């Protein structure tokens, strides 16, 4: 990116590492004052600020956390609940339980999309959150995209939600709140 008489060359590696250099176009040399923390000159401060803005822009656009990870983080923030991983065969399947009674209110897992859609040829892996909701809500939700009958759960009260960023986090979290509250009800 060119700015005044400078050029920033940014490298993004497949492992998610970002590095870069800034070059003075008048001299063709690397602008080393960018790397000197003790340099407090106003001109170099402007160059540093623009360089940081470039890196932040790249980070914001290229390194977005997966929706499943954002939901998992929000569960920890809202309730303080950590997932447990009870399945030896599926060690990455995260179960969220109400700590008062150990009842499940969420199951976060990666499944083949074809298992949800019925198209066994679709071998794409998808992040899914199973939630427990009031039975009367399920028919309307199942008519919408990204909602499926619960994968490997009782389909009377459980629903699988595809976490592919098509649904807003707030919508998923509202259902998650309801699912958790469902585990607090007395029969």
Helices and strands as residue ranges (DSSP letters): E 2-3, E 6-12, E 18-24, G 32-35, H 42-62, H 67-79, E 94-97, E 104-112, H 113-117, E 125-132, H 135-142, E 147-149, E 158-162, H 169-182
